Amino acid sequence: MTKPQADHETTQREQPPADAGSARGSGRFNGLAVAAAVVVMVLVAFVAGRHYFGDFDAVVGAHRGGTAPPNAAGALGGPFTLTNQFGEPASDTDFRGSFMLVYFGFTFCPDVCPMTLTKLASALEMLEAEEAERIVPILITVDPARDTPEQLRLYAEYFHPRLVALTGSDEQIADVARKYRVYYAKVEEEGADPDAYTMDHTAITYLMGPDGTYIRHFSHQATPEVIADRLRTILAGGPAV
């Protein structure tokens, strides 16, 4: 598009008024002050973000093989009390003695969640029965407004008979997500139906030990074969690599 032309053009640069220099200096100072304030705000946000999510890099992100560093015990995960797909209270202590495969998602997820849960179910089927029985697959919703116990019950039936699906209040979900360093946020399209939103969220599956501590994680790109192989090794007492 052609840029609009001014009503007239000056053929000679006008001389600035005598006090223009101070005005420009003041404007330059104000501009620098604003820029400095913006930089400070960005740094504060960055430091806060690193404090909240940055430890995740040290715990899992920087470990390409998915193994936990020596000080990772207790850094991810923690106590929670939620509600399962049958409307019953469920807490982390209910699963002591079993390995937990914990995934955060939601039932209205169009792709990543169902694909991940399908992979986890396939991986468990590749194990021997006695091996698979030592592992509890768990889905924790990041969309408690829509994921009622009944909704979760119908959803879980599609993937695995032992899949535990958990929901809770907004505060309960926020608390457990924070303990697992899971990011999630509602994504709404302008002008769309308010109930037609989706959720952006961390797509990592955590393997927690029988004592509830973090062992390793699997990305959503991991194949069922890789997951099953790693689980088999860990169940046999091998390294979490």
HELIX and SHEET records of a PDB file:
HELIX    1   1 ALA A   20  GLY A   49  1                                  30    
HELIX    2   2 ARG A   50  GLY A   54  3                                   5    
HELIX    3   3 ASP A   55  PHE A   56  1                                   2    
HELIX    4   4 ASP A   57  GLY A   61  3                                   5    
HELIX    5   5 ASP A   92  PHE A   95  5                                   4    
HELIX    6   6 VAL A  112  MET A  126  1                                  15    
HELIX    7   7 ALA A  129  ALA A  132  1                                   4    
HELIX    8   8 PRO A  149  ALA A  156  1                                   8    
HELIX    9   9 ASP A  170  LYS A  179  1                                  10    
HELIX   10  10 PRO A  224  LEU A  235  1                                  12    
SHEET    1   A 7 PRO A  89  SER A  91  0                                        
SHEET    2   A 7 THR A  81  ASN A  84 -1                                        
SHEET    3   A 7 VAL A 164  THR A 167 -1                                        
SHEET    4   A 7 ILE A 135  THR A 141  1                                        
SHEET    5   A 7 PHE A  99  GLY A 105  1                                        
SHEET    6   A 7 ILE A 204  MET A 208 -1                                        
SHEET    7   A 7 TYR A 214  SER A 219 -1                                        
SHEET    1   B 2 TYR A 184  VAL A 187  0                                        
SHEET    2   B 2 THR A 198  HIS A 201 -1                                        
END                                                                             
